[in-house]
Amino acid sequence: MFGRVKPLDAILATAEKKSLHRSLGPVQLTLLGVGAIIGTGIFVLTAEAAQKAGPGMMWSFVIAGFVCAVAALCYSELASMVPVSGSAYTYTYAVMGEVLAWMVGWALILEYAVAASAVCVGWSGYFVGLLRDYVGITIPDAFANGPFAGGLLNLPALVIGLLVTWLLMIGTSESAKVNAALVAIKVAALSLFVFATAKYLNNGPNFTPFTPNGWGIIGVGGAAASIFFAYVGFDAVSTAAEETKNPQRNVPIGLIGSLAICTVFYLLVAGGAIGAIGAQPVTGPGGEVLAPGSVELANQCAALAKAGHEPLSCSKEALAHVLKEIGWTKLGGVIGLAAGMALPSVILMMLFGQTRIFFVMARDGLLPEKLATIHPKWKTPHIVTGITGVFVAVAAAFLPVGKLADISNSGTLFAFFMVAIAVLVLRKTEPNRKRPFRTPLIWITAPLAIIGTVSLYFLLPFDAKMVLPVWGVLGLAIYYGYSRSRSHVGRGLVEVHEADSDVPHSSVPPLPGVDVD
């Protein structure tokens, strides 16, 4: 099981060829992390967290941020040692062998694809609100929501998923400047939200009871497992280790600094939302707790809306809704517009990351190389992009954002769990290998990352937990039925291409500063 390891020296030889210039300092790294982390989660999942934890979602942000911090420190050591790739798949291949690397790569495919679907649904909520409030067009509920939210299908989510897929297939590119502007818009919008709601932070009655559902799966712990989605993206810092001056010092500053800033930001946003309009969970007719993303919750929200009341837990455009409720209608529209502008580029990055994982696995022989075929005119991996995009769009059309985020989190948590184990294994097997960045207090930090990721996984809803093992069994069947016999490492073809670690041969460049959460 652990016999097929891609030689670390071969991977590092590729890294030496790249010779990237070390130019990033702690401030640049921290800002890079802030831009990468703040995204879909805070714009969309605030309502999901409110339904699970009520005002206690503030603790959920702290818990999720801490687990990300210890996982990030483990991630950084491997990123500095194996700077050829920013993927946990390559790290695992170099340390623990092909089978576990396949499982990590397979989980990352789940993570990227489902996360892209979640962003599509999140974008749809803001888009529908903008059309209704500023254009006067109301999309019927049947076509603005999937079956779990009381509709037939989420048409805007389906359309944006297919549109972004088409753009990726034909090779339409976006410039780094445009994407940097989108990051600035996103951060500015959240700053305006904090400014508008700051006076409500001491509105005590809206914070009581603080943990109405306790600390379990439908409570603070479950909200932390869901809100984890709002932090993913910090790997943008750890994968920049090769381009960082004094990485031993600056990488942890960038990681912990960006996570700390984002946690404070999130707490201010959550506190402002809670103080302004309250965040108590919506309960059923008998006072029972209703699960987020359930038909029962959708029906109860519809009944409340008819009565002229829409709690935070029911909103599809949570932050814009809060501002509209407290009289900042125009600013609420600005928040909605900011989300509408920024989120499609996130979908693009998720789909783009998906093609990167497919490319590496196909080039290693673990997936059919036909999947990575380049279109002669568009110069993009059109087949794998098209297949992935259709899957993403269909999932977005029928599943609610909370369920999609939870499923994506299950894949991400597994990948981070494997990275924490890989760091410990490599410390034992190759203690003398050069490490530009060393995880501090490794025998405390890595076990905390392992315990944290496992705990959050088990706090996910049952159906989200079950997706990962079912997906894993399917992956193992493909591996032993197809991939194992065609593996390049298994056949002795140990060649590591620089293109394995970089962007696939596509005319779409990487988009610096765009979040992936």
C-alpha positions as CSV (number, residue, x, y, z in Angstrom):
1,M,0.0,0.0,0.0
2,F,2.9,2.4,0.8
3,G,5.3,1.0,-1.7
4,R,4.8,3.4,-4.7
5,V,6.3,6.7,-3.7
6,K,7.1,9.4,-6.1
7,P,10.8,10.2,-5.3
8,L,11.1,13.4,-3.3
9,D,14.5,14.1,-4.9
10,A,13.0,14.1,-8.4
11,I,10.3,16.5,-7.3
12,L,12.8,18.8,-5.6
13,A,15.0,18.7,-8.8
14,T,12.0,20.2,-10.6
15,A,11.7,22.9,-7.9
16,E,15.4,23.8,-8.4
17,K,14.9,24.4,-12.1
18,K,12.1,26.9,-11.4
19,S,14.3,29.2,-9.2
20,L,11.6,31.5,-8.2
21,H,12.7,34.9,-6.9
22,R,12.2,35.3,-3.1
23,S,10.5,38.7,-2.9
24,L,7.5,38.4,-0.5
25,G,7.7,39.8,3.0
26,P,5.3,39.3,5.9
27,V,2.9,42.1,5.0
28,Q,2.5,40.9,1.4
29,L,2.0,37.4,2.6
30,T,-0.6,38.5,5.1
31,L,-2.5,40.5,2.6
32,L,-2.4,37.6,0.1
33,G,-3.9,35.4,2.7
34,V,-6.7,37.9,3.6
35,G,-7.6,38.2,-0.1
36,A,-7.7,34.5,-0.5
37,I,-9.6,33.6,2.6
38,I,-12.5,36.2,2.7
39,G,-15.1,35.0,0.2
40,T,-18.2,33.0,-0.2
41,G,-18.4,31.6,3.3
42,I,-19.0,35.0,5.0
43,F,-21.3,36.3,2.3
44,V,-23.5,33.2,2.2
45,L,-23.0,30.8,5.1
46,T,-23.8,33.4,7.9
47,A,-27.5,32.3,7.6
48,E,-26.6,28.6,7.8
49,A,-24.5,29.3,10.9
50,A,-27.3,31.3,12.5
51,Q,-29.7,28.4,12.1
52,K,-27.4,25.9,13.7
53,A,-25.7,28.0,16.5
54,G,-27.7,31.2,16.8
55,P,-25.5,34.0,18.3
56,G,-23.1,31.2,19.3
57,M,-21.8,31.2,15.7
58,M,-19.2,33.6,16.9
59,W,-17.6,30.7,18.8
60,S,-17.9,28.7,15.6
61,F,-15.8,31.2,13.7
62,V,-13.1,31.0,16.4
63,I,-13.1,27.1,16.5
64,A,-12.9,26.8,12.7
65,G,-10.2,29.5,12.5
66,F,-8.1,27.6,15.1
67,V,-8.3,24.3,13.3
68,C,-7.3,26.1,10.1
69,A,-4.3,27.7,11.8
70,V,-2.8,24.4,13.1
71,A,-3.5,22.7,9.7
72,A,-1.9,25.7,7.9
73,L,1.3,25.4,9.9
74,C,1.6,21.7,8.9
75,Y,0.7,22.5,5.3
76,S,3.5,25.1,5.2
77,E,6.3,22.8,6.1
78,L,5.5,20.5,3.2
79,A,4.9,23.4,0.9
80,S,8.4,24.7,1.7
81,M,9.9,21.3,1.2
82,V,8.0,20.4,-1.9
83,P,7.4,23.8,-3.6
84,V,6.8,22.2,-7.0
85,S,3.1,21.8,-6.2
86,G,0.5,23.5,-4.0
87,S,-1.5,20.3,-3.8
88,A,-1.8,18.0,-0.9
89,Y,-1.9,15.2,-3.6
90,T,1.7,15.7,-4.5
91,Y,2.8,15.9,-0.8
92,T,1.1,12.7,0.0
93,Y,2.6,11.0,-3.1
94,A,6.1,12.0,-2.0
95,V,5.6,10.8,1.6
96,M,3.1,8.1,1.9
97,G,2.7,6.5,-1.5
98,E,0.4,6.2,-4.4
99,V,-2.8,4.7,-2.9
100,L,-3.1,7.5,-0.2
101,A,-2.1,10.1,-2.8
102,W,-4.9,8.9,-5.0
103,M,-7.4,9.1,-2.2
104,V,-6.2,12.7,-1.4
105,G,-6.5,13.7,-5.1
106,W,-9.9,12.0,-5.3
107,A,-11.0,14.0,-2.2
108,L,-9.7,17.2,-3.7
109,I,-11.7,16.6,-6.9
110,L,-14.8,16.4,-4.6
111,E,-13.7,19.5,-2.7
112,Y,-13.2,21.7,-5.8
113,A,-16.2,20.6,-7.8
114,V,-18.7,20.8,-4.9
115,A,-17.3,24.1,-3.6
116,A,-17.8,25.5,-7.1
117,S,-21.5,24.4,-6.9
118,A,-21.8,26.0,-3.4
119,V,-20.5,29.3,-4.8
120,C,-23.0,29.1,-7.7
121,V,-25.9,28.8,-5.2
122,G,-24.5,31.6,-3.1
123,W,-24.2,33.9,-6.1
124,S,-27.8,33.0,-7.1
125,G,-29.2,34.3,-3.9
126,Y,-27.6,37.7,-4.3
127,F,-28.4,37.9,-8.0
128,V,-32.1,37.1,-7.4
129,G,-32.2,39.9,-4.8
130,L,-30.5,42.4,-7.1
131,L,-33.0,41.6,-9.9
132,R,-35.9,42.0,-7.6
133,D,-34.9,45.2,-5.8
134,Y,-33.2,47.2,-8.6
135,V,-34.6,45.9,-11.9
136,G,-38.0,44.9,-10.8
137,I,-37.7,41.4,-12.2
138,T,-38.9,38.6,-9.8
139,I,-37.8,35.1,-10.6
140,P,-40.5,32.6,-9.4
141,D,-39.5,30.6,-6.3
142,A,-39.8,27.4,-8.4
143,F,-36.9,28.5,-10.5
144,A,-34.9,30.5,-7.9
145,N,-34.6,27.5,-5.4
146,G,-33.8,23.9,-5.6
147,P,-36.1,21.1,-4.3
148,F,-34.7,21.3,-0.7
149,A,-35.6,25.0,-0.6
150,G,-39.2,24.5,-1.8
151,G,-38.6,25.1,-5.6
152,L,-37.9,22.9,-8.7
153,L,-34.4,24.0,-9.7
154,N,-32.1,26.9,-9.1
155,L,-32.0,28.3,-12.6
156,P,-29.5,31.3,-11.9
157,A,-27.1,28.9,-10.2
158,L,-27.3,26.4,-13.2
159,V,-26.8,29.2,-15.7
160,I,-23.8,30.8,-14.0
161,G,-22.1,27.4,-13.6
162,L,-22.5,26.6,-17.3
163,L,-21.5,30.2,-18.3
164,V,-18.2,30.0,-16.3
165,T,-17.5,26.5,-17.7
166,W,-18.0,27.9,-21.2
167,L,-15.6,30.8,-20.5
168,L,-13.0,28.4,-19.2
169,M,-13.4,26.1,-22.2
170,I,-12.9,28.8,-24.8
171,G,-10.0,30.2,-22.9
172,T,-11.3,33.7,-22.0
173,S,-8.8,35.1,-19.6
174,E,-9.0,37.6,-16.7
175,S,-6.2,39.9,-15.7
176,A,-4.6,39.9,-12.3
177,K,-5.5,43.6,-12.1
178,V,-9.2,42.9,-12.5
179,N,-9.1,40.2,-9.9
180,A,-7.2,42.3,-7.5
181,A,-9.9,44.9,-7.9
182,L,-12.6,42.3,-7.2
183,V,-10.7,41.4,-3.9
184,A,-10.6,45.1,-3.0
185,I,-14.4,45.4,-3.7
186,K,-15.1,42.4,-1.6
187,V,-13.0,43.6,1.4
188,A,-14.4,47.1,1.1
189,A,-18.0,45.8,1.1
190,L,-17.4,43.9,4.3
191,S,-15.8,46.9,5.8
192,L,-18.8,49.0,5.0
193,F,-21.0,46.3,6.6
194,V,-18.9,46.4,9.8
195,F,-19.2,50.2,9.8
196,A,-23.0,50.2,9.4
197,T,-23.6,47.6,12.1
198,A,-20.9,48.5,14.6
199,K,-23.4,50.4,16.9
200,Y,-25.4,47.2,17.3
201,L,-22.5,45.1,18.7
202,N,-23.6,45.9,22.3
203,N,-27.3,45.1,21.7
204,G,-27.5,42.5,24.5
205,P,-31.0,41.2,24.0
206,N,-30.3,39.9,20.5
207,F,-27.4,37.8,21.9
208,T,-29.6,35.9,24.4
209,P,-29.7,33.0,24.5
210,F,-26.2,32.7,23.2
211,T,-26.1,29.0,22.4
212,P,-29.8,28.0,21.9
213,N,-29.0,24.7,20.3
214,G,-26.0,23.8,22.5
215,W,-22.6,22.7,21.2
216,G,-23.4,19.6,19.1
217,I,-24.0,18.9,15.4
218,I,-27.0,21.2,15.4
219,G,-25.3,23.8,17.5
220,V,-21.9,25.6,17.8
221,G,-19.9,22.5,16.7
222,G,-21.9,21.8,13.6
223,A,-21.8,25.5,12.7
224,A,-18.0,25.4,13.1
225,A,-17.9,22.4,10.7
226,S,-19.9,24.4,8.1
227,I,-18.2,27.7,8.6
228,F,-14.9,26.0,8.0
229,F,-15.8,26.7,4.3
230,A,-15.3,30.4,5.1
231,Y,-11.6,29.9,5.9
232,V,-10.4,27.7,3.1
233,G,-7.9,29.5,0.9
234,F,-5.1,30.0,3.3
235,D,-3.0,27.6,1.2
236,A,-2.3,30.6,-1.0
237,V,0.1,31.7,1.7
238,S,1.7,28.3,2.3
239,T,2.2,27.6,-1.4
240,A,4.1,30.9,-1.7
241,A,6.8,29.6,0.6
242,E,9.3,29.3,-2.3
243,E,8.9,33.0,-3.2
244,T,9.1,34.3,0.4
245,K,12.1,36.0,2.0
246,N,13.1,34.3,5.2
247,P,10.2,31.7,5.0
248,Q,11.0,30.3,8.4
249,R,9.9,33.6,9.9
250,N,7.5,35.1,7.4
251,V,5.4,32.1,6.4
252,P,4.0,31.7,9.9
253,I,3.5,35.4,10.2
254,G,1.5,35.5,7.0
255,L,-0.5,32.4,7.9
256,I,-1.4,33.3,11.5
257,G,-1.7,37.0,10.6
258,S,-4.2,36.5,7.8
259,L,-6.2,33.9,9.8
260,A,-6.3,36.2,12.8
261,I,-7.3,39.3,10.7
262,C,-10.0,37.2,9.0
263,T,-11.3,35.8,12.3
264,V,-11.6,39.3,13.8
265,F,-13.3,40.4,10.6
266,Y,-15.7,37.5,10.7
267,L,-16.5,38.1,14.3
268,L,-17.3,41.8,13.7
269,V,-19.5,40.9,10.7
270,A,-21.3,38.1,12.7
271,G,-21.6,40.3,15.8
272,G,-23.0,43.2,13.7
273,A,-25.6,40.9,12.0
274,I,-26.6,39.3,15.3
275,G,-26.9,42.7,17.1
276,A,-28.8,44.3,14.3
277,I,-31.6,41.8,13.6
278,G,-30.9,38.8,15.9
279,A,-29.8,35.3,14.9
280,Q,-32.0,32.9,16.8
281,P,-32.7,29.7,14.9
282,V,-36.1,29.2,13.2
283,T,-38.1,26.5,14.9
284,G,-41.0,24.3,13.8
285,P,-44.6,24.6,14.9
286,G,-43.8,22.4,18.0
287,G,-40.7,24.3,18.9
288,E,-38.4,21.7,17.3
289,V,-35.0,22.6,15.8
290,L,-35.2,22.6,12.0
291,A,-32.1,21.4,10.1
292,P,-30.5,23.9,7.6
293,G,-31.2,23.1,4.0
294,S,-34.3,21.1,4.9
295,V,-37.8,21.3,3.3
296,E,-39.3,21.9,6.7
297,L,-37.1,25.0,7.2
298,A,-38.0,26.3,3.8
299,N,-41.7,25.9,4.5
300,Q,-41.4,27.6,7.8
301,C,-39.4,30.5,6.3
302,A,-42.0,30.9,3.6
303,A,-44.8,31.1,6.2
304,L,-42.8,33.7,8.1
305,A,-42.2,35.7,4.9
306,K,-45.9,35.8,4.3
307,A,-46.3,37.3,7.8
308,G,-43.8,40.0,6.9
309,H,-40.9,38.6,8.8
310,E,-37.7,37.1,7.4
311,P,-35.1,36.0,10.1
312,L,-31.4,35.9,9.3
313,S,-31.5,32.1,9.0
314,C,-34.0,32.3,6.1
315,S,-32.1,34.8,4.0
316,K,-30.4,33.9,0.7
317,E,-28.5,37.1,0.8
318,A,-27.7,37.3,4.5
319,L,-25.5,40.5,4.7
320,A,-27.5,42.5,2.2
321,H,-30.7,41.5,4.1
322,V,-29.4,42.7,7.5
323,L,-28.6,46.2,6.1
324,K,-32.0,46.4,4.4
325,E,-33.7,45.5,7.7
326,I,-32.0,48.3,9.6
327,G,-32.7,51.0,6.9
328,W,-29.4,50.9,4.9
329,T,-31.2,49.8,1.8
330,K,-28.8,51.3,-0.7
331,L,-25.8,50.0,1.1
332,G,-27.5,46.6,1.2
333,G,-27.7,46.8,-2.6
334,V,-24.0,47.7,-2.7
335,I,-23.2,44.5,-0.7
336,G,-25.3,42.5,-3.0
337,L,-23.6,44.0,-6.1
338,A,-20.2,43.3,-4.6
339,A,-21.1,39.7,-4.0
340,G,-22.6,39.4,-7.5
341,M,-19.4,40.8,-9.1
342,A,-16.9,38.9,-7.0
343,L,-18.4,35.4,-6.7
344,P,-18.3,34.3,-10.4
345,S,-14.5,34.7,-10.4
346,V,-14.4,32.3,-7.4
347,I,-16.4,29.8,-9.4
348,L,-13.9,30.2,-12.2
349,M,-11.0,29.5,-9.8
350,M,-12.7,26.4,-8.3
351,L,-13.2,24.9,-11.7
352,F,-9.7,26.0,-12.7
353,G,-8.3,24.2,-9.6
354,Q,-10.3,21.2,-10.5
355,T,-8.6,20.9,-14.0
356,R,-5.2,21.3,-12.3
357,I,-5.8,18.3,-10.1
358,F,-7.1,16.3,-13.1
359,F,-4.1,17.3,-15.1
360,V,-1.6,16.1,-12.5
361,M,-3.4,12.8,-11.9
362,A,-3.8,12.2,-15.6
363,R,-0.1,12.9,-16.3
364,D,0.8,10.5,-13.5
365,G,-1.2,7.9,-15.4
366,L,-3.8,7.6,-12.7
367,L,-6.6,9.0,-14.9
368,P,-7.1,8.6,-18.7
369,E,-4.8,11.1,-20.5
370,K,-7.7,11.7,-22.9
371,L,-9.3,13.7,-20.1
372,A,-6.4,16.2,-20.3
373,T,-6.7,16.6,-24.1
374,I,-6.0,20.2,-25.2
375,H,-8.4,21.7,-27.7
376,P,-6.5,22.6,-30.9
377,K,-8.1,26.0,-31.2
378,W,-8.9,27.1,-27.6
379,K,-5.7,25.5,-26.1
380,T,-7.7,24.5,-23.0
381,P,-8.5,21.1,-21.4
382,H,-12.0,21.3,-22.8
383,I,-13.1,17.7,-22.1
384,V,-12.4,17.6,-18.4
385,T,-13.6,21.2,-18.0
386,G,-16.9,20.4,-19.7
387,I,-17.5,17.3,-17.7
388,T,-16.7,19.0,-14.5
389,G,-18.7,22.1,-15.3
390,V,-21.9,20.2,-16.1
391,F,-21.6,18.3,-12.8
392,V,-21.1,21.5,-10.9
393,A,-24.0,23.3,-12.6
394,V,-26.4,20.4,-12.1
395,A,-25.5,20.0,-8.4
396,A,-26.0,23.8,-7.9
397,A,-29.4,23.6,-9.6
398,F,-30.8,21.0,-7.1
399,L,-28.8,21.2,-3.8
400,P,-28.8,24.0,-1.2
401,V,-25.6,25.9,-0.4
402,G,-25.3,24.6,3.1
403,K,-25.3,20.9,2.0
404,L,-22.8,21.7,-0.8
405,A,-20.5,23.5,1.6
406,D,-20.6,20.6,4.1
407,I,-19.8,18.1,1.4
408,S,-16.9,20.2,0.1
409,N,-15.7,20.5,3.7
410,S,-15.5,16.7,4.1
411,G,-13.1,16.5,1.2
412,T,-11.0,19.4,2.5
413,L,-10.8,18.1,6.0
414,F,-9.6,14.7,4.7
415,A,-6.9,16.4,2.7
416,F,-5.7,18.5,5.7
417,F,-5.8,15.4,7.9
418,M,-3.5,13.6,5.5
419,V,-1.1,16.6,5.3
420,A,-0.8,16.7,9.1
421,I,0.0,12.9,9.1
422,A,2.5,13.4,6.3
423,V,4.4,16.0,8.2
424,L,4.8,13.7,11.2
425,V,5.8,10.7,9.0
426,L,8.5,12.8,7.2
427,R,9.9,14.1,10.4
428,K,10.5,10.5,11.4
429,T,11.7,9.0,8.1
430,E,13.8,12.0,6.8
431,P,14.7,14.1,9.9
432,N,17.8,15.6,8.2
433,R,16.1,16.8,5.0
434,K,16.2,20.6,4.4
435,R,13.1,22.3,5.6
436,P,12.9,26.1,4.7
437,F,10.0,26.3,7.1
438,R,9.6,24.0,10.2
439,T,6.2,23.7,11.8
440,P,6.7,25.0,15.4
441,L,6.0,22.5,18.2
442,I,5.3,19.8,15.6
443,W,4.4,17.1,18.1
444,I,1.7,19.4,19.5
445,T,0.6,21.3,16.4
446,A,0.2,18.3,14.0
447,P,-1.8,16.2,16.5
448,L,-4.0,19.2,17.2
449,A,-4.6,19.5,13.4
450,I,-5.4,15.8,13.2
451,I,-7.8,16.0,16.2
452,G,-9.4,19.2,14.9
453,T,-10.0,18.0,11.3
454,V,-11.4,14.7,12.6
455,S,-13.7,16.4,15.1
456,L,-15.1,18.9,12.5
457,Y,-15.7,16.0,10.1
458,F,-17.8,14.1,12.7
459,L,-19.7,17.4,13.5
460,L,-20.8,17.6,9.8
461,P,-24.4,16.4,9.0
462,F,-24.8,12.7,8.5
463,D,-25.3,12.9,4.7
464,A,-22.2,15.1,4.3
465,K,-20.1,12.6,6.3
466,M,-21.4,9.7,4.2
467,V,-20.5,11.3,0.9
468,L,-16.8,11.1,1.6
469,P,-16.6,7.3,2.3
470,V,-18.9,6.5,-0.6
471,W,-16.8,8.7,-2.8
472,G,-13.7,7.1,-1.4
473,V,-15.0,3.5,-2.2
474,L,-15.8,4.6,-5.7
475,G,-12.3,6.1,-6.0
476,L,-10.6,2.9,-4.8
477,A,-12.7,0.8,-7.3
478,I,-11.4,3.1,-10.1
479,Y,-7.8,2.9,-8.7
480,Y,-7.6,-0.8,-8.5
481,G,-9.7,-1.4,-11.6
482,Y,-7.9,1.1,-13.9
483,S,-5.3,3.4,-12.4
484,R,-2.9,1.0,-10.6
485,S,-2.0,-0.9,-13.7
486,R,-1.4,2.3,-15.7
487,S,0.5,4.3,-13.0
488,H,3.7,5.8,-14.4
489,V,5.4,5.3,-11.0
490,G,4.3,1.7,-11.0
491,R,5.6,1.2,-14.5
492,G,8.9,2.8,-13.6
493,L,8.3,6.1,-15.5
494,V,9.6,8.5,-12.8
495,E,9.6,11.8,-14.5
496,V,8.4,14.9,-12.8
497,H,7.3,17.7,-15.1
498,E,7.3,21.3,-14.1
499,A,3.9,21.6,-15.7
500,D,2.6,19.1,-13.1
501,S,2.9,21.7,-10.5
502,D,1.8,24.7,-12.4
503,V,-1.2,25.8,-14.4
504,P,-2.4,23.3,-17.0
505,H,-1.7,24.2,-20.6
506,S,-4.5,26.7,-20.9
507,S,-4.8,30.2,-22.0
508,V,-6.5,31.0,-18.7
509,P,-3.8,32.4,-16.4
510,P,-3.8,32.0,-12.6
511,L,-5.8,34.6,-10.9
512,P,-3.8,36.1,-8.0
513,G,-5.7,37.2,-4.9
514,V,-9.0,35.4,-5.7
515,D,-10.4,33.3,-2.9
516,V,-11.2,29.7,-3.3
517,D,-13.7,29.3,-0.5
